[in-house]
Amino acid sequence: MSVRVVVGDDRRLVAEALASALRVRGHRVVGACAPAARACEMAASKQPEVVLIGAPEPEVPGVLEPVARMRRESPRVAVVVLGPVPRPRGVAAAFAAGARGYVRHDERIEGVERAMVKARAGDVAVAPHLLAEAFAELLYPRVGPDAEGARLAALLTDREAAVLARIVEGDDTRRIAAGLGVAPSTARTHVQRLLTKLGTASRLEAAALATRTGLLDHLPPPLPRRAVPPRSGSD
């Protein structure tokens, strides 16, 4: 079922790649733009059925103003936010701004298509458990970074907590693996699971988040460090 759509993202290559993928699958892409805020003008002039708009940090004040603007100026257009690994606050912010859907930016193209079709039909295009968490966040908001640190800490296993502590200290994969007594491939798996749970794209972002929220203060004491052989290469 073809959808008339505009794609907007602050990264032009991302917008054009998604637009190209949608065209290949038979959708009528009437515009692709960067920065994402330009989608407002395109929504008014191109009259799409759906606008897909990238929002890397939807919970940050002002980031979703283009969504709110489209809601005011082009109310017939269904807006779907493409955001990071969903955090309740970000999902809540997207819907509070007037979005009709929220999809992870790394979602498969089939998932994006399903969200477009549902949003065009007037339905809420988001996983049910994410929507429930978003409403809980709106009704019972947490206050301050300390509460956020406690919430994130509750998501982590003891092993993931140990990995985070070593990332904050600047350890690479080899040192993390040696310190935990596991293979480098296992260490990489722990790191990836940790990044997914924290909603971060890199180790640097994870370390910054842990510092900003006081996350490490809510974790169990780190495991004793193992001796690490002298470094002979990089990982």
C-alpha positions as CSV (number, residue, x, y, z in Angstrom):
1,M,0.0,0.0,0.0
2,S,1.8,3.1,-1.3
3,V,2.2,6.1,1.1
4,R,2.9,9.7,0.1
5,V,5.7,10.6,2.4
6,V,8.3,13.3,3.2
7,V,11.6,12.3,5.0
8,G,13.5,14.7,7.1
9,D,16.7,14.3,9.1
10,D,19.6,16.5,10.2
11,R,21.9,14.0,8.4
12,R,21.3,14.4,4.7
13,L,22.7,11.0,3.8
14,V,20.3,9.3,6.3
15,A,17.3,11.2,4.8
16,E,18.3,10.3,1.3
17,A,19.0,6.7,2.1
18,L,15.7,6.2,3.7
19,A,13.9,8.0,0.9
20,S,15.6,5.8,-1.6
21,A,14.6,2.6,0.3
22,L,11.0,3.7,0.4
23,R,10.9,4.5,-3.3
24,V,12.2,1.1,-4.1
25,R,9.4,-0.4,-2.1
26,G,6.8,1.5,-4.1
27,H,6.1,4.5,-1.9
28,R,5.7,8.0,-3.3
29,V,8.5,10.1,-1.6
30,V,7.7,13.7,-2.4
31,G,10.6,15.2,-0.5
32,A,13.8,14.4,1.5
33,C,15.5,17.1,3.4
34,A,18.1,18.2,5.9
35,P,18.0,19.6,8.4
36,A,14.9,17.9,9.8
37,A,13.2,21.2,10.5
38,R,12.8,21.8,6.8
39,A,10.2,19.0,6.8
40,C,7.7,21.7,8.1
41,E,7.9,23.6,4.9
42,M,7.7,20.4,2.8
43,A,4.7,19.3,4.8
44,A,2.9,22.5,3.9
45,S,3.9,22.6,0.2
46,K,4.0,18.9,-0.8
47,Q,1.0,17.8,1.3
48,P,2.3,14.3,2.1
49,E,0.2,11.8,4.1
50,V,3.1,11.0,6.4
51,V,6.3,12.8,7.5
52,L,9.2,10.7,8.9
53,I,11.4,13.0,10.9
54,G,14.6,12.1,12.7
55,A,15.1,13.2,16.3
56,P,18.3,11.8,17.9
57,E,17.5,13.3,21.3
58,P,13.7,13.7,21.5
59,E,13.6,14.4,25.2
60,V,15.8,17.5,24.9
61,P,13.7,20.7,25.0
62,G,13.2,22.2,21.6
63,V,14.2,19.2,19.5
64,L,10.6,18.3,18.7
65,E,9.5,21.8,17.9
66,P,9.2,20.9,14.1
67,V,6.7,18.2,15.1
68,A,4.6,20.6,17.1
69,R,4.8,23.1,14.3
70,M,3.5,20.5,11.8
71,R,0.8,19.6,14.1
72,R,-0.4,23.2,14.2
73,E,0.2,24.1,10.5
74,S,-0.5,20.8,8.8
75,P,-2.8,18.9,11.1
76,R,-3.8,16.3,8.4
77,V,-0.2,15.1,8.1
78,A,0.7,12.1,10.3
79,V,4.2,12.6,11.8
80,V,6.3,9.6,12.8
81,V,9.4,10.3,14.8
82,L,12.5,8.2,14.1
83,G,14.4,8.2,17.4
84,P,17.0,6.4,19.4
85,V,16.5,3.1,21.3
86,P,13.3,4.2,22.9
87,R,13.4,5.7,26.4
88,P,10.1,6.5,28.0
89,R,10.8,10.2,28.3
90,G,11.6,10.5,24.6
91,V,8.5,8.5,23.5
92,A,6.4,10.7,25.8
93,A,7.9,13.9,24.4
94,A,7.3,12.7,20.8
95,F,3.6,12.1,21.4
96,A,3.2,15.3,23.6
97,A,4.5,17.3,20.6
98,G,1.9,15.8,18.3
99,A,3.6,12.8,16.7
100,R,1.4,9.8,15.8
101,G,4.2,7.3,15.8
102,Y,7.7,6.5,17.2
103,V,10.1,4.1,15.5
104,R,13.7,3.3,16.3
105,H,16.0,4.8,13.8
106,D,17.6,1.4,13.3
107,E,14.3,-0.3,12.7
108,R,14.1,-2.5,9.6
109,I,12.4,-0.9,6.6
110,E,9.4,-3.2,7.0
111,G,8.8,-1.8,10.5
112,V,9.0,1.8,9.2
113,E,6.4,0.9,6.6
114,R,4.1,-0.6,9.1
115,A,4.4,2.6,11.2
116,M,3.6,4.8,8.2
117,V,0.5,2.9,7.3
118,K,-0.8,2.8,10.9
119,A,-0.1,6.5,11.3
120,R,-1.8,7.4,8.1
121,A,-4.9,5.5,9.2
122,G,-5.0,7.5,12.4
123,D,-3.7,4.8,14.7
124,V,-0.9,5.1,17.2
125,A,2.2,3.6,15.6
126,V,4.4,2.5,18.6
127,A,5.0,-0.8,20.4
128,P,2.4,-1.2,23.2
129,H,4.9,-1.6,26.0
130,L,6.7,1.6,25.0
131,L,3.5,3.5,25.0
132,A,2.7,2.2,28.5
133,E,6.1,3.3,29.8
134,A,5.6,6.7,28.2
135,F,2.3,7.2,30.0
136,A,3.8,6.1,33.2
137,E,6.6,8.6,32.8
138,L,4.1,11.4,32.2
139,L,2.0,10.5,35.2
140,Y,4.8,9.8,37.5
141,P,7.8,11.8,36.3
142,R,11.2,11.1,37.9
143,V,12.9,14.1,39.3
144,G,16.6,14.9,38.8
145,P,19.6,13.0,37.3
146,D,20.0,10.9,40.5
147,A,16.6,9.2,39.8
148,E,17.6,8.7,36.2
149,G,20.8,7.1,37.3
150,A,18.9,4.7,39.6
151,R,16.5,3.8,36.9
152,L,19.3,3.0,34.4
153,A,21.3,1.0,37.1
154,A,18.2,-1.2,37.6
155,L,18.4,-2.3,34.0
156,L,21.9,-3.7,34.2
157,T,23.2,-7.1,35.2
158,D,26.2,-7.3,37.5
159,R,28.4,-8.2,34.5
160,E,27.1,-5.2,32.5
161,A,27.7,-2.9,35.5
162,A,31.3,-4.2,35.6
163,V,31.7,-3.5,31.9
164,L,30.4,0.0,32.3
165,A,32.8,0.7,35.1
166,R,35.7,-0.3,32.9
167,I,34.4,1.7,30.0
168,V,34.3,4.8,32.2
169,E,37.9,4.1,33.2
170,G,38.9,4.0,29.5
171,D,39.5,0.3,29.0
172,D,39.4,-1.1,25.5
173,T,37.8,-4.4,24.6
174,R,41.0,-6.4,25.2
175,R,41.4,-5.0,28.8
176,I,37.7,-5.4,29.5
177,A,37.9,-9.1,28.4
178,A,41.1,-9.7,30.4
179,G,39.7,-7.9,33.5
180,L,36.6,-10.0,33.5
181,G,38.3,-13.2,32.5
182,V,36.3,-13.7,29.3
183,A,37.0,-13.9,25.6
184,P,37.1,-10.6,23.6
185,S,34.0,-11.7,21.6
186,T,32.1,-12.2,24.9
187,A,33.3,-8.8,26.1
188,R,32.0,-7.2,22.8
189,T,28.6,-8.9,23.4
190,H,28.4,-7.4,26.9
191,V,29.4,-4.0,25.6
192,Q,26.7,-4.1,22.9
193,R,24.0,-5.2,25.3
194,L,25.1,-2.4,27.7
195,L,24.9,0.3,25.0
196,T,21.4,-1.0,23.9
197,K,20.1,-0.9,27.5
198,L,21.4,2.6,28.0
199,G,20.1,3.9,24.7
200,T,23.6,5.1,23.6
201,A,25.4,4.6,20.3
202,S,29.0,4.5,21.5
203,R,31.1,3.8,24.6
204,L,31.9,7.5,24.8
205,E,28.2,8.3,25.0
206,A,27.7,5.6,27.7
207,A,30.5,7.0,29.8
208,A,29.1,10.5,29.5
209,L,25.6,9.3,30.5
210,A,27.0,7.4,33.5
211,T,28.9,10.5,34.6
212,R,26.0,12.9,34.1
213,T,23.4,10.8,35.9
214,G,25.5,9.4,38.7
215,L,24.8,6.0,37.4
216,L,27.9,4.4,38.9
217,D,26.9,5.5,42.4
218,H,23.9,3.1,42.1
219,L,25.9,0.1,40.9
220,P,27.4,-2.7,43.1
221,P,31.2,-2.4,43.9
222,P,33.3,-3.3,40.9
223,L,34.8,-6.8,40.6
224,P,38.6,-6.9,41.5
225,R,40.7,-6.1,38.5
226,R,42.7,-8.9,37.0
227,A,46.2,-8.4,35.8
228,V,46.3,-7.5,32.1
229,P,49.2,-8.6,29.9
230,P,51.2,-5.8,28.1
231,R,49.4,-4.5,25.1
232,S,50.6,-5.8,21.8
233,G,47.9,-4.5,19.5
234,S,44.7,-2.6,19.4
235,D,41.0,-3.6,19.6
